[in-house]
């Protein structure tokens, strides 16, 4: 079975590619970036191409994938506020371009990477997939809109899909952009004995999920949960201040954070229920936050020494 992974050189995408290769799948990547030397899988063919490019059709024609894991996206919430047209072009029009090619070349299924940002400021203490959709950022809107297109592509063309809504993903090789980017920012600042910035009062809560666990969910979704929407999360929330303190203690530092005003588009509280994914994917998160933070800290310490 051949899988095309859009965004396969990115942070989460590189974990998915490695999991697919380990699982015996044939894999090909489409990514606008060549990735970094610490993330790319040299065994996998990569086409350096933006998903909005009309030449995407040539890749589908040549490779004829059986399924697509669609991860390529603009993931910076702040940038979506400053550049909403660019955000929509990549996340909405880029996805439509991918789906059109899937129909044209008879792809059997698409696994789509969505986000907890679609829920916005949901008041539920634990957010299930049935909660109201009310994004407060352009990013949340641009990630939710493709979910509607996936539903329509199935109804009109029979293209099967599974939608995975991630909580805040973190792990080795992560950049500072995206919803889990606070962790590498804290680590880098503490490595330099600087005080990291916390926006707001630090009491905002997040649900962090290790990238390796997210990758396993994507692979499982290739053969399960057709036409379903699933939260992929740890199901456990922590305040940003508590997160900082955990990282600081693991690194043995004696630094206090700097507090600044909150940022536009940021959600105050987010914790996703994951029971549906556990049931439908025969999946569960394996790496708890302290273990994942240790792995991530060790990674950044190692690459700094190189």
N, C-alpha and C positions, 0 to 999 in steps of 0.2 A: 504494500500500500504506500503510495507516494503522497507526502504532505507538503504543501507550499506554506511557508510561514512568512507572512508580511511582518516587517519589523524584527526579523530574526536575529539581527546583530545588536539589538537594544538590550537593555538591562534584563527585563523579564523574558523577552524573546530568546535570549541566549540560553537561559535555563530551559525553556521549552524545547529548543533545538537539541540540546544535549540529552534531555529525557527521551525525545523521539529516537535519536540515534541509538541510545542505550536499549531502547525497546525494539530495535530491529526495523524501524521504519526507514523508507527512503525519504530524504528531506532535501528541499531546495528553498533558498531564502530570496525574498525581495526586500531590499532595504535601501533607503536613500543615503544611509551612512555605511562606511566600511567597518564601523565598530572599532573597538580598541583591542590591542594584542592580548589583553587578559580575558576577553569575552568571546571572541570569534572561534567557531569550530572549523578548523582547517580541512576537515573531511567533507564539508558540505559546500556545494556550489552556491554562490551568491550572485544575484543580479543587482547591481547598484542602480536603483531606479526608484523614483517617487511613485507612490500609488496613484497619484493623479495623472501620471504620464500615459499618453495614448499607446506608447510602446509596451505597456504592460500586456497587451494582447499577444505580442510576440513571445513573451515568456510562457504564457498559458498554452499557446499553440505548440511550442517546443517541448514543454515539460509534461503537459497533460496530467495535472495532479488529480488524485482521487478526492482529496479534501483540502480545505484551507483553514489554517488557524490565523485569524486576522488580528494582529497586534499593533500594526503600524498606526501611529497617531501623534498628534500634537498633545502633549500631556501637562503642559505648564499652565496652571490656573491663572496666574498673574498675567502671563503673556496673552491668554485668551481674552482677558479684559482689555488689554492694550491693543490687540490685533484681532478683533473678532472675525474679520473677513478671512484672514489667513487660517484661523482656527477652524472655521466652517469649511473652507476649501479642502483642508487635509482630512478632517474627521468625518465630514458628511459626504462631500463630493468624491473624495478618495475612496470611501467605502462603497459608494454606488458604482464607481469604476470597477472595483474588485468584484462586486456582486454581478455586474453585467458580464464580466469575463467568466465567472463561475457558471452562469447559465449557458453562455455560448459554448463552453468547452465541457459541459455536462459534469461538473464537479458534484459529488454526491452530498457534501455537507460543509457548512461553515461553522467554526467555533469562533465567536466574537468576544473580544475583551472589552467589557464595559466597566463601570466604576460606581462606587458608592456615592459619587457626586450627583448622580441623578436624583437621589432622595432629598437633597438640600437640607434645610433645617427641619427635619422630621422630629416630632416630639416624642415618638415611641422610644422607650428605653432600649429596646432591641428591635432592629428594623428587619422585618421579613420582606420577601419579594412582593408581597401584596400591598405594601404600604404605598401611600400616594406619592406620585412622582412630582417633585417641585424643585428643580435645580435653581440655585441662586447665582450661578456663574455661567458665562458663555460656554466654558468647557463642559459643564454638566449638560447643557442643552445639546452641544455638538456630539457628545457621546451617547446621549439618549436617542436622538433622532435616527441613527442607523438601526437601533432596535426596531423601530417602526418599519423601516425599509426591509429588514429581515423578515418580519411578519408578512409584509406584502409580497416580497419575492417568493416566499413559500406558497402563499395563496394563489399567486398568478403563475409561477413557474415550477412550483414543486421543489424548490431548493431548501433542503433541510438545514436546520441551524440549532445551535445551543448558545445562549447568551450567558456569559459569566460576569457578574458584577463584583469587582475586587474591592476589598477594603484597602488599607494603606500597605502597599507591598514594600518590603525592604530586603536587604541581603548584600552579599559581596558583589562588587562591580557596579554598584548603583551610583548614578550621578546625583547632583543636587537638585535636579528638576523633578517634577512629579509629586504625587501625594505622599510618598514615603521619604522624600528627600531630606527631611529634617534630621534623620539619623546620620547620614554621612556628613552633613553640615556640623552637627554636634561633635562627631568624632574628629573631623579635621581641625576644628577650632581647639578642642581639648588637646590634641596632639601637639599643637603649637602653644599650649598654655594660655590661650586667649579665652575670653568670656563670650560664649555664644549668645546670639540674640534670640529671645523668645517674644513673638508677637502676641499682644494681648496680655492677660494675667497668668497664662500658663495652665489655667484650669480647664481649658478646652480638652476634650477627650477624643482619642482615636483608637481604632482597632487595627493592630499591625499583624500582617501575615507574611511569613517567610517565602521568598521567591521560589524556592525548591518545591514547596507545597502547592503553590499556584501552578507551577509547571505540571505537576502530577495531575492536578484537576483538569488541565487542558487536554492532556493525553487521554485521560479517562473519558472526557466528553466526546471524543471522536466516535465512540461506539456506544454512547448512552445518552439519556435525557434529551431526545429529539424534541424540538420545539418547546423547550423549557427555558426559563430564566432562573439562574441560580446565584446566590451570594457565595463568594469564596472569601472566607474570613477565618480569623481565629475564634471569633465570638467573645473575645475578652477585650475590654477597653482599659485605657490607662491615660492619665493626664499627661500633657506635654512636659510639665514640670517634673512629674514622676519619671518619665522617660529620660529626661536629662540627668536626673539624679542616679538612675540605674547605670547609664553609660559612664557618668563621672566616677561612680564607685568601682565599676569594672575596670576602668582605666587607672584607678588609683590617683585621681587628681583632686585638688582642693581649689576649685574654681566656682564662682557664682555666676549666674546668667545675667545678661542685660535685658530688661523688659522694655518693649516699645509698643506703640499703638497697634491695634488689630489691622488686618489687611482686608481689602475689599474682595468679596467672593469666598472668603474662608468660612467654613462651617464650624460651629461651636462644638457639637457633639455628634459622634458617629460610632455606632456598634451594630454590626450586621449579624443576624441570625444565620447559622450555617447548617441547620438540621436537614434542609431539603437537599443540599449538595451531598451531605454525608450519606443520605439514603439513596439518592438516585445515581450517584457516581461511585458508590462503594469506596468512598474517599474520606479522609479526615486529615486535619493538620497534624503533622508529626513533630515539628520543631517549635518549642515554646520560645517566648520572647527572650529570657535570659540566655538560652543556648544560641539562638539566632544572633543576638547582639555580640556574644563572644566570638562567633564565627566571623561576623562582619568587622569587628574591631581588629581581630587577628589579621584579616585580609588587608586592611588599610595600613596596618603597621608593617606588614611584609612588603607591600609595593613601595612604601616610602623608603625602605632600605635598599631597594633595587637600584 
